[in-house]
Amino acid sequence: ARNNGSTGTMTVDGTGSAFTSRAREFRLADDSGPGGTLNITNGGVVNFRSTNEAGAQVTGNFGIAQNNSAVGTINMDNGTLNITAWSMFSAWEDNAATSVATINATNSAINLLPGPDHGRLLWGRRGEATINQSGGSFLVSNWAVLGVEAGGRGNWNMFDGATAQLNNELNVGRAGGIGTVDGLKVTVFGPV
C-alpha cells in the first residue's frame, strides 16, 4: 500500500512457501489509508535483502507505516521473517505522528541479520509502534531503540516464553521518545 488511500495484503502460508525480495528498500504501508498487511503463517518464510541493481548488498531499510497516517501490520503464526538491511524501522517520517505499525508474532522467528553495518531495530520514531510477541524468537544483530525520538512510541510485549537476543545496545525511550518493554526475557550483548 503505497499511495494515500491504498490497501495491500500479502500472505505467505505453508511449509515450503517463501517470498524473497532483493531491492534497496521494502515498505509496508508507506502512506495514509487502510494500510498494508503482511501475513506469514504455517511455516511460510519472507526474506528481504537490501541490494542494488547489480546485486551487491547495500544499506537500505525495511519500513512499516512510514508516512502520514499509515497503518502497517505484520501477522505471523509459525512463520519466519529474515531481514538483511540497515534497519527495520516504523512510523518514521516527521509527518508520521499518527502512523501505526504493529507486529503480531506467535511462535515465529524474526531475524534482523548482520551485514556491513546492518541489523538495527528502530521502533517508533514519530508514531505508535508495537510488537506483540507470543513465544518464538527475535534476533537484532545490531542495536535497538524503542521510542526513537520525541513523539515516537515503541512498545514490545513478550509473553508465553518469547525470547529476544540483541547483539548490541538497547535504548528504551531515546531523545524524548517513549519506550516500553513488558515480559522482558531479552539477552543484550552491549549497554542497556
N, CA, C and O of each residue as an XYZ file, in Angstrom:
768
protein
N       0.852     -1.173      0.000
C       0.000      0.000      0.000
C       0.897      1.234      0.000
O       1.485      1.580      1.024
N       0.998      1.894     -1.147
C       1.964      2.975     -1.239
C       1.339      4.365     -1.182
O       1.824      5.216     -0.436
N       0.298      4.618     -1.932
C      -0.251      5.966     -2.005
C      -1.451      6.140     -1.074
O      -2.049      5.167     -0.613
N      -1.783      7.393     -0.814
C      -2.885      7.747      0.058
C      -4.146      6.985     -0.337
O      -4.580      7.038     -1.488
N      -4.731      6.271      0.635
C      -5.972      5.555      0.404
C      -5.819      4.146     -0.125
O      -6.818      3.451     -0.307
N      -4.598      3.704     -0.378
C      -4.411      2.370     -0.956
C      -4.372      1.296      0.128
O      -4.083      1.569      1.293
N      -4.672      0.067     -0.292
C      -4.661     -1.090      0.595
C      -3.897     -2.212     -0.084
O      -4.050     -2.436     -1.285
N      -3.078     -2.917      0.679
C      -2.354     -4.059      0.131
C      -2.203     -5.148      1.157
O      -1.958     -4.877      2.333
N      -2.351     -6.398      0.711
C      -2.179     -7.551      1.595
C      -1.353     -8.607      0.876
O      -1.604     -8.910     -0.290
N      -0.370     -9.166      1.571
C       0.402    -10.276      1.045
C       0.404    -11.381      2.089
O       0.634    -11.128      3.272
N       0.148    -12.613      1.645
C       0.127    -13.760      2.548
C       1.084    -14.821      2.026
O       1.023    -15.213      0.861
N       1.972    -15.282      2.911
C       2.884    -16.382      2.600
C       2.557    -17.480      3.609
O       2.888    -17.366      4.789
N       1.903    -18.549      3.135
C       1.323    -19.541      4.024
C       1.790    -20.945      3.649
O       1.745    -21.338      2.484
N       2.238    -21.690      4.657
C       2.532    -23.100      4.468
C       4.007    -23.409      4.310
O       4.765    -22.624      3.740
N       4.402    -24.556      4.820
C       5.774    -25.026      4.702
C       6.167    -25.120      3.236
O       5.422    -25.657      2.416
N       7.334    -24.597      2.915
C       7.806    -24.578      1.534
C       7.436    -23.324      0.788
O       7.959    -23.078     -0.299
N       6.527    -22.505      1.351
C       6.156    -21.234      0.726
C       7.138    -20.164      1.172
O       7.389    -20.001      2.366
N       7.699    -19.430      0.203
C       8.675    -18.393      0.534
C       8.577    -17.249     -0.455
O       8.365    -17.457     -1.650
N       8.735    -16.037      0.059
C       8.800    -14.833     -0.764
C      10.151    -14.195     -0.483
O      10.493    -13.947      0.673
N      10.928    -13.926     -1.545
C      12.248    -13.317     -1.389
C      12.306    -12.037     -2.197
O      11.997    -12.022     -3.388
N      12.706    -10.963     -1.533
C      12.845     -9.663     -2.190
C      14.290     -9.204     -2.075
O      14.872     -9.178     -0.990
N      14.858     -8.839     -3.237
C      16.192     -8.246     -3.272
C      16.051     -6.895     -3.964
O      15.983     -6.815     -5.190
N      16.010     -5.857     -3.175
C      15.852     -4.489     -3.662
C      16.488     -3.564     -2.636
O      16.883     -4.004     -1.556
N      16.587     -2.303     -2.969
C      17.164     -1.372     -1.989
C      16.282     -1.228     -0.755
O      16.785     -1.198      0.368
N      14.972     -1.138     -0.956
C      14.048     -0.831      0.137
C      12.839     -1.765      0.097
O      12.474     -2.283     -0.959
N      12.228     -1.969      1.258
C      10.969     -2.706      1.386
C      10.050     -1.851      2.243
O      10.434     -1.432      3.335
N       8.838     -1.588      1.759
C       7.884     -0.786      2.527
C       6.564     -1.527      2.676
O       6.069     -2.157      1.741
N       6.011     -1.433      3.874
C       4.689     -1.954      4.181
C       3.879     -0.783      4.717
O       4.170     -0.272      5.798
N       2.863     -0.353      3.971
C       2.041      0.813      4.331
C       2.889      2.078      4.337
O       3.300      2.562      5.392
N       3.137      2.594      3.169
C       4.001      3.759      3.012
C       3.289      5.070      3.315
O       3.928      6.030      3.745
N       1.972      5.130      3.097
C       1.236      6.395      3.250
C      -0.125      6.122      3.874
O      -0.479      4.968      4.114
N      -0.892      7.180      4.139
C      -2.165      7.048      4.824
C      -3.153      6.215      4.020
O      -3.061      6.117      2.796
N      -4.087      5.625      4.728
C      -5.096      4.798      4.096
C      -5.384      3.594      4.941
O      -4.877      3.482      6.057
N      -6.193      2.683      4.433
C      -6.496      1.463      5.194
C      -5.244      0.675      5.542
O      -5.213     -0.007      6.566
N      -4.198      0.754      4.697
C      -2.907      0.227      5.085
C      -2.458     -1.015      4.373
O      -3.092     -1.494      3.433
N      -1.313     -1.536      4.864
C      -0.701     -2.722      4.299
C      -0.559     -3.795      5.352
O      -0.268     -3.515      6.514
N      -0.774     -5.054      4.922
C      -0.698     -6.186      5.841
C       0.147     -7.283      5.218
O      -0.021     -7.622      4.047
N       1.053     -7.834      6.008
C       1.874     -8.967      5.612
C       1.570    -10.106      6.569
O       1.776     -9.981      7.776
N       1.074    -11.228      6.028
C       0.775    -12.418      6.821
C       1.787    -13.510      6.483
O       1.973    -13.851      5.315
N       2.447    -14.063      7.521
C       3.424    -15.145      7.337
C       3.012    -16.255      8.294
O       3.140    -16.110      9.509
N       2.514    -17.369      7.746
C       1.883    -18.371      8.598
C       2.251    -19.796      8.200
O       2.640    -20.065      7.063
N       2.114    -20.708      9.176
C       2.201    -22.155      8.950
C       3.463    -22.591      8.217
O       3.408    -23.416      7.305
N       4.597    -22.033      8.620
C       5.867    -22.400      8.016
C       6.307    -21.533      6.858
O       7.362    -21.779      6.273
N       5.523    -20.519      6.510
C       5.907    -19.592      5.452
C       7.123    -18.766      5.839
O       7.382    -18.536      7.020
N       7.873    -18.319      4.823
C       9.108    -17.559      5.052
C       9.116    -16.337      4.137
O       8.787    -16.441      2.955
N       9.492    -15.177      4.684
C       9.732    -13.969      3.894
C      11.172    -13.543      4.133
O      11.610    -13.420      5.277
N      11.911    -13.315      3.040
C      13.304    -12.870      3.094
C      13.419    -11.529      2.374
O      12.955    -11.386      1.243
N      14.038    -10.550      3.029
C      14.373     -9.287      2.366
C      15.858     -9.041      2.543
O      16.380     -9.069      3.657
N      16.531     -8.797      1.424
C      17.960     -8.472      1.443
C      18.138     -7.189      0.651
O      17.833     -7.148     -0.541
N      18.629     -6.142      1.300
C      18.821     -4.856      0.645
C      19.998     -4.940     -0.321
O      21.147     -5.102      0.091
N      19.690     -4.827     -1.623
C      20.723     -4.915     -2.650
C      20.520     -3.827     -3.700
O      19.420     -3.296     -3.853
N      21.581     -3.505     -4.413
C      21.464     -2.551     -5.515
C      21.146     -3.296     -6.810
O      20.947     -4.511     -6.809
N      21.101     -2.556     -7.904
C      20.724     -3.129     -9.188
C      21.721     -4.183     -9.671
O      21.365     -5.060    -10.458
N      22.953     -4.100     -9.206
C      23.977     -5.079     -9.590
C      23.989     -6.300     -8.668
O      24.763     -7.233     -8.878
N      23.128     -6.289     -7.648
C      23.046     -7.411     -6.729
C      23.946     -7.311     -5.515
O      23.990     -8.239     -4.707
N      24.676     -6.195     -5.363
C      25.552     -6.014     -4.205
C      24.733     -5.546     -2.996
O      23.769     -4.795     -3.146
N      25.120     -5.991     -1.812
C      24.431     -5.614     -0.598
C      24.621     -4.124     -0.326
O      25.730     -3.601     -0.440
N      23.518     -3.437      0.039
C      23.555     -2.006      0.345
C      22.822     -1.746      1.659
O      22.290     -2.670      2.275
N      22.798     -0.486      2.080
C      22.233     -0.126      3.377
C      20.824      0.431      3.236
O      20.561      1.559      3.655
N      19.929     -0.330      2.662
C      18.518      0.034      2.601
C      17.806     -0.356      3.887
O      18.439     -0.771      4.858
N      16.482     -0.219      3.885
C      15.690     -0.439      5.094
C      14.417     -1.225      4.799
O      13.925     -1.245      3.671
N      13.900     -1.868      5.839
C      12.585     -2.500      5.831
C      11.708     -1.591      6.681
O      11.875     -1.539      7.899
N      10.769     -0.868      6.054
C       9.997      0.135      6.769
C       8.522     -0.195      6.846
O       7.940     -0.719      5.896
N       7.912      0.121      8.002
C       6.494     -0.116      8.244
C       5.849      1.201      8.669
O       6.339      1.874      9.576
N       4.736      1.568      8.002
C       3.959      2.777      8.350
C       4.843      4.018      8.330
O       5.005      4.698      9.343
N       5.410      4.303      7.162
C       6.439      5.334      7.061
C       5.921      6.764      7.149
O       6.524      7.584      7.842
N       4.822      7.091      6.468
C       4.374      8.480      6.331
C       2.947      8.687      6.832
O       2.167      7.746      6.972
N       2.635      9.969      7.100
C       1.265     10.424      7.366
C       0.549      9.520      8.357
O       1.085      9.264      9.435
N      -0.627      9.033      8.037
C      -1.407      8.182      8.940
C      -1.393      6.740      8.457
O      -2.423      6.067      8.474
N      -0.248      6.273      8.032
C      -0.125      4.907      7.508
C      -0.364      3.892      8.618
O      -0.021      4.122      9.778
N      -0.962      2.764      8.237
C      -1.200      1.658      9.167
C      -0.601      0.401      8.550
O      -1.085     -0.088      7.529
N       0.451     -0.119      9.173
C       1.124     -1.308      8.670
C       1.119     -2.404      9.713
O       1.419     -2.161     10.882
N       0.774     -3.626      9.287
C       0.649     -4.750     10.217
C       1.328     -5.982      9.652
O       1.146     -6.327      8.485
N       2.112     -6.641     10.492
C       2.664     -7.947     10.172
C       2.050     -8.949     11.139
O       2.177     -8.806     12.355
N       1.381     -9.967     10.592
C       0.799    -11.044     11.387
C       1.575    -12.319     11.095
O       1.703    -12.734      9.943
N       2.094    -12.936     12.158
C       2.887    -14.154     11.991
C       2.376    -15.228     12.942
O       2.116    -14.958     14.114
N       2.236    -16.442     12.433
C       1.895    -17.602     13.239
C       2.693    -18.778     12.685
O       2.366    -19.321     11.629
N       3.745    -19.167     13.408
C       4.673    -20.203     12.942
C       5.291    -19.815     11.602
O       5.374    -20.635     10.688
N       5.718    -18.571     11.493
C       6.370    -18.066     10.286
C       7.766    -17.555     10.589
O       8.180    -17.480     11.745
N       8.489    -17.203      9.519
C       9.849    -16.674      9.652
C      10.002    -15.444      8.774
O       9.606    -15.448      7.609
N      10.582    -14.385      9.344
C      10.889    -13.156      8.619
C      12.377    -12.881      8.793
O      12.848    -12.652      9.907
N      13.116    -12.905      7.680
C      14.555    -12.636      7.684
C      14.819    -11.325      6.952
O      14.425    -11.165      5.797
N      15.484    -10.390      7.620
C      15.760     -9.077      7.044
C      17.262     -8.821      7.115
O      17.854     -8.848      8.194
N      17.871     -8.574      5.956
C      19.270     -8.165      5.892
C      19.277     -6.758      5.314
O      19.257     -6.576      4.097
N      19.306     -5.766      6.197
C      19.207     -4.358      5.815
C      19.775     -3.504      6.939
O      20.032     -4.000      8.037
N      19.970     -2.212      6.659
C      20.488     -1.314      7.682
C      19.584     -1.318      8.898
O      20.061     -1.330     10.033
N      18.236     -1.306      8.658
C      17.316     -1.306      9.791
C      15.942     -1.842      9.408
O      15.575     -1.915      8.235
N      15.200     -2.212     10.448
C      13.755     -2.352     10.379
C      13.230     -1.158     11.160
O      13.475     -1.044     12.361
N      12.501     -0.255     10.477
C      12.001      0.938     11.165
C      10.486      1.017     11.066
O       9.860      0.329     10.260
N       9.905      1.882     11.916
C       8.450      2.051     11.898
C       8.076      3.483     12.249
O       8.792      4.181     12.967
N       6.902      3.904     11.705
C       6.342      5.236     11.978
C       7.454      6.277     11.924
O       7.763      6.919     12.928
N       8.047      6.439     10.755
C       9.365      7.051     10.661
C       9.399      8.536     10.333
O       9.990      9.309     11.087
N       8.796      8.953      9.252
C       8.989     10.329      8.781
C       8.402     11.348      9.755
O       7.580     11.006     10.605
N       8.834     12.609      9.621
C       8.352     13.656     10.515
C       6.836     13.810     10.468
O       6.229     14.257     11.441
N       6.215     13.440      9.336
C       4.758     13.571      9.193
C       4.015     12.317      9.660
O       2.821     12.182      9.392
N       4.696     11.395     10.352
C       4.103     10.099     10.714
C       3.597     10.036     12.150
O       3.509      8.948     12.718
N       3.262     11.178     12.752
C       2.843     11.191     14.156
C       1.607     10.342     14.412
O       1.419      9.851     15.526
N       0.757     10.159     13.398
C      -0.447      9.340     13.581
C      -0.336      7.986     12.870
O      -1.333      7.280     12.722
N       0.851      7.630     12.441
C       1.066      6.318     11.840
C       1.081      5.239     12.923
O       1.452      5.493     14.069
N       0.669      4.024     12.533
C       0.622      2.902     13.469
C       1.260      1.684     12.808
O       0.854      1.275     11.720
N       2.257      1.113     13.469
C       2.919     -0.106     12.997
C       2.757     -1.175     14.066
O       2.967     -0.918     15.251
N       2.380     -2.387     13.635
C       2.155     -3.472     14.584
C       2.714     -4.775     14.040
O       2.520     -5.105     12.870
N       3.408     -5.509     14.893
C       3.805     -6.880     14.602
C       3.123     -7.771     15.625
O       3.306     -7.597     16.830
N       2.332     -8.732     15.143
C       1.731     -9.758     15.985
C       2.380    -11.077     15.601
O       2.084    -11.629     14.541
N       3.268    -11.590     16.457
C       4.037    -12.785     16.127
C       3.782    -13.874     17.163
O       4.030    -13.683     18.353
N       3.285    -15.019     16.698
C       3.034    -16.169     17.560
C       3.926    -17.320     17.114
O       3.866    -17.755     15.964
N       4.759    -17.812     18.041
C       5.644    -18.952     17.771
C       6.361    -18.806     16.435
O       6.388    -19.732     15.625
N       6.938    -17.635     16.221
C       7.581    -17.297     14.955
C       8.993    -16.791     15.201
O       9.382    -16.544     16.342
N       9.759    -16.637     14.124
C      11.128    -16.141     14.207
C      11.276    -14.894     13.347
O      10.947    -14.906     12.161
N      11.772    -13.822     13.949
C      12.111    -12.598     13.227
C      13.611    -12.395     13.417
O      14.106    -12.350     14.543
N      14.328    -12.272     12.298
C      15.787    -12.166     12.337
C      16.239    -10.934     11.571
O      16.092    -10.865     10.351
N      16.790     -9.961     12.289
C      17.426     -8.798     11.669
C      18.904     -9.148     11.583
O      19.644     -9.035     12.560
N      19.313     -9.569     10.413
C      20.595    -10.243     10.220
C      21.760     -9.266     10.049
O      21.565     -8.124      9.633
N      22.972     -9.725     10.373
C      24.143     -8.857     10.256
C      24.564     -8.678      8.803
O      24.158     -9.428      7.915
N      25.371     -7.687      8.599
C      25.949     -7.373      7.302
C      26.864     -6.202      7.531
O      27.180     -5.889      8.679
N      27.303     -5.539      6.475
C      28.127     -4.344      6.701
C      27.269     -3.242      7.317
O      26.549     -2.534      6.613
N      27.356     -3.106      8.634
C      26.610     -2.077      9.366
C      25.103     -2.284      9.250
O      24.369     -1.320      9.032
N      24.633     -3.509      9.390
C      23.221     -3.855      9.263
C      22.640     -4.338     10.600
O      23.363     -4.530     11.578
N      21.314     -4.528     10.611
C      20.661     -5.260     11.685
C      20.064     -4.460     12.818
O      19.974     -4.976     13.932
N      19.646     -3.208     12.590
C      19.075     -2.377     13.652
C      17.547     -2.521     13.727
O      16.888     -2.818     12.731
N      17.005     -2.306     14.927
C      15.562     -2.162     15.137
C      15.319     -0.750     15.628
O      15.726     -0.398     16.736
N      14.654      0.071     14.807
C      14.343      1.467     15.158
C      12.825      1.560     15.213
O      12.174      1.787     14.193
N      12.263      1.386     16.399
C      10.853      1.080     16.549
C      10.088      2.248     17.160
O      10.140      2.479     18.368
N       9.369      2.990     16.295
C       8.543      4.113     16.745
C       9.301      5.415     16.804
O       9.631      5.892     17.890
N       9.590      6.010     15.633
C      10.294      7.298     15.623
C       9.339      8.467     15.831
O       9.645      9.380     16.598
N       8.191      8.457     15.166
C       7.229      9.556     15.292
C       5.855      9.090     15.764
O       5.224      9.770     16.574
N       5.384      7.957     15.280
C       4.057      7.455     15.629
C       4.125      6.327     16.637
O       5.069      6.224     17.421
N       3.094      5.472     16.602
C       2.942      4.366     17.550
C       3.387      3.064     16.898
O       2.953      2.740     15.793
N       4.251      2.321     17.578
C       4.743      1.055     17.048
C       4.754      0.020     18.159
O       5.277      0.265     19.246
N       4.169     -1.147     17.877
C       4.023     -2.175     18.901
C       4.419     -3.537     18.344
O       4.031     -3.908     17.236
N       5.191     -4.268     19.125
C       5.495     -5.670     18.846
C       4.800     -6.495     19.916
O       5.054     -6.313     21.107
N       3.921     -7.404     19.497
C       3.287     -8.371     20.391
C       3.864     -9.730     20.039
O       3.535    -10.301     18.999
N       4.724    -10.250     20.905
C       5.455    -11.480     20.621
C       5.043    -12.564     21.602
O       5.361    -12.487     22.788
N       4.334    -13.579     21.107
C       3.901    -14.710     21.909
C       4.746    -15.921     21.513
O       4.572    -16.472     20.426
N       5.659    -16.336     22.392
C       6.572    -17.400     22.048
C       7.503    -16.968     20.931
O       7.513    -15.798     20.547
N       8.280    -17.892     20.410
C       9.149    -17.580     19.291
C      10.357    -16.766     19.692
O      10.633    -16.567     20.876
N      11.081    -16.293     18.673
C      12.348    -15.596     18.905
C      12.447    -14.354     18.033
O      11.820    -14.258     16.978
N      13.253    -13.407     18.502
C      13.508    -12.160     17.783
C      14.988    -11.861     17.930
O      15.476    -11.671     19.043
N      15.714    -11.817     16.803
C      17.145    -11.527     16.800
C      17.385    -10.144     16.215
O      16.935     -9.841     15.110
N      18.099     -9.304     16.965
C      18.535     -7.993     16.483
C      20.058     -8.023     16.483
O      20.679     -8.037     17.546
N      20.661     -8.034     15.302
C      22.115     -8.218     15.203
C      22.904     -6.958     15.539
O      24.112     -7.035     15.764
N      22.252     -5.808     15.577
C      22.915     -4.560     15.916
C      22.175     -3.978     17.112
O      21.737     -4.736     17.978
N      22.020     -2.663     17.191
C      21.348     -2.069     18.334
C      19.862     -1.860     18.073
O      19.403     -1.878     16.931
N      19.109     -1.659     19.179
C      17.659     -1.495     19.116
C      17.244     -0.269     19.905
O      17.805      0.033     20.958
N      16.239      0.439     19.371
C      15.656      1.590     20.056
C      14.138      1.442     20.030
O      13.547      1.220     18.973
N      13.516      1.565     21.192
C      12.055      1.602     21.310
C      11.678      3.026     21.711
O      12.015      3.471     22.809
N      10.968      3.757     20.813
C      10.695      5.171     21.049
C      11.921      5.974     20.668
O      12.706      6.367     21.532
N      12.092      6.223     19.358
C      13.356      6.733     18.823
C      13.579      8.206     19.117
O      14.685      8.608     19.480
N      12.519      9.027     18.960
C      12.635     10.475     19.189
C      11.345     10.993     19.785
O      10.360     10.262     19.894
N      11.353     12.261     20.170
C      10.175     12.884     20.769
C       8.954     12.661     19.892
O       8.989     12.895     18.684
N       7.883     12.210     20.510
C       6.648     11.906     19.797
C       6.533     10.453     19.406
O       5.428      9.970     19.160
N       7.648      9.739     19.341
C       7.639      8.326     18.983
C       7.340      7.448     20.180
O       7.778      7.724     21.297
N       6.584      6.381     19.934
C       6.231      5.443     20.988
C       6.502      4.031     20.491
O       5.867      3.565     19.545
N       7.442      3.357     21.130
C       7.803      1.998     20.753
C       7.536      1.038     21.887
O       8.056      1.218     22.988
N       6.723      0.006     21.634
C       6.312     -0.944     22.661
C       6.680     -2.361     22.228
O       6.556     -2.715     21.056
N       7.131     -3.161     23.187
C       7.457     -4.555     22.913
C       6.871     -5.390     24.038
O       7.331     -5.327     25.178
N       5.850     -6.174     23.709
C       5.171     -7.034     24.675
C       5.553     -8.480     24.388
O       5.327     -8.984     23.288
N       6.137     -9.145     25.389
C       6.624    -10.521     25.224
C       5.925    -11.415     26.244
O       5.845    -11.080     27.426
N       5.419    -12.560     25.771
C       4.747    -13.473     26.686
C       4.807    -14.890     26.130
O       5.232    -15.096     24.993
N       4.386    -15.860     26.923
C       4.340    -17.269     26.534
C       5.708    -17.794     26.078
O       5.807    -18.519     25.088
N       6.758    -17.417     26.814
C       8.091    -17.933     26.521
C       8.824    -17.238     25.389
O       9.827    -17.756     24.899
N       8.351    -16.083     24.966
C       9.032    -15.329     23.903
C      10.438    -14.944     24.346
O      10.665    -14.615     25.511
N      11.386    -14.988     23.399
C      12.755    -14.580     23.701
C      13.247    -13.608     22.634
O      12.777    -13.612     21.497
N      14.202    -12.779     23.032
C      14.844    -11.848     22.101
C      16.332    -11.819     22.412
O      16.744    -11.895     23.570
N      17.124    -11.708     21.361
C      18.572    -11.549     21.516
C      18.988    -10.296     20.785
O      18.771    -10.171     19.580
N      19.592     -9.359     21.514
C      20.074     -8.103     20.951
C      21.597     -8.124     21.035
O      22.155     -8.218     22.128
N      22.265     -8.038     19.905
C      23.718     -8.177     19.884
C      24.457     -6.873     20.096
O      25.676     -6.821     19.929
N      23.744     -5.819     20.462
C      24.368     -4.549     20.777
C      23.469     -3.869     21.794
O      22.723     -4.556     22.491
N      23.509     -2.564     21.905
C      22.798     -1.870     22.961
C      21.295     -1.805     22.728
O      20.815     -1.955     21.604
N      20.561     -1.579     23.819
C      19.113     -1.375     23.811
C      18.821     -0.021     24.429
O      19.229      0.247     25.559
N      18.116      0.839     23.697
C      17.660      2.126     24.211
C      16.142      2.076     24.323
O      15.456      1.852     23.325
N      15.616      2.280     25.510
C      14.174      2.310     25.724
C      13.799      3.752     26.033
O      14.008      4.232     27.147
N      13.239      4.444     25.032
C      12.920      5.855     25.175
C      14.147      6.703     24.962
O      14.841      7.035     25.922
N      14.433      7.061     23.720
C      15.628      7.825     23.366
C      15.215      9.210     22.898
O      14.197      9.349     22.220
N      15.972     10.222     23.238
C      15.792     11.596     22.740
C      14.347     12.068     22.864
O      13.816     12.705     21.953
N      13.717     11.756     23.988
C      12.346     12.209     24.238
C      11.273     11.248     23.779
O      10.088     11.496     23.999
N      11.668     10.147     23.141
C      10.696      9.129     22.755
C      10.259      8.323     23.965
O      10.898      8.380     25.016
N       9.175      7.574     23.824
C       8.656      6.742     24.902
C       8.779      5.287     24.477
O       8.285      4.898     23.418
N       9.439      4.487     25.302
C       9.594      3.074     25.003
C       9.166      2.233     26.178
O       9.403      2.600     27.329
N       8.529      1.091     25.899
C       8.128      0.172     26.959
C       8.478     -1.253     26.546
O       8.416     -1.611     25.370
N       8.845     -2.056     27.542
C       9.059     -3.487     27.342
C       8.311     -4.195     28.453
O       8.493     -3.876     29.628
N       7.464     -5.163     28.089
C       6.677     -5.914     29.065
C       6.979     -7.393     28.894
O       7.000     -7.903     27.774
N       7.213     -8.085     30.016
C       7.509     -9.506     29.958
C       8.907     -9.774     29.453
O       9.136    -10.737     28.722
N       9.845     -8.926     29.840
C      11.187     -8.919     29.273
C      11.930    -10.221     29.540
O      12.141    -10.604     30.691
N      12.324    -10.896     28.465
C      13.292    -12.000     28.513
C      14.223    -11.792     27.331
O      14.138    -12.472     26.309
N      15.115    -10.824     27.510
C      15.982    -10.378     26.443
C      17.427    -10.574     26.848
O      17.800    -10.264     27.980
N      18.237    -11.076     25.954
C      19.676    -11.148     26.166
C      20.301    -10.019     25.356
O      20.169     -9.977     24.132
N      20.982     -9.107     26.041
C      21.588     -7.948     25.377
C      23.108     -8.064     25.491
O      23.649     -8.190     26.589
N      23.785     -8.021     24.350
C      25.241     -8.026     24.313
C      25.708     -6.603     24.034
O      26.096     -6.285     22.911
N      25.672     -5.762     25.036
C      26.033     -4.361     24.897
C      25.321     -3.557     25.972
O      24.613     -4.137     26.795
N      25.487     -2.229     25.991
C      24.883     -1.402     27.019
C      23.361     -1.350     26.898
O      22.797     -1.479     25.811
N      22.715     -1.157     28.054
C      21.258     -1.001     28.105
C      20.951      0.358     28.670
O      19.782      0.718     28.808
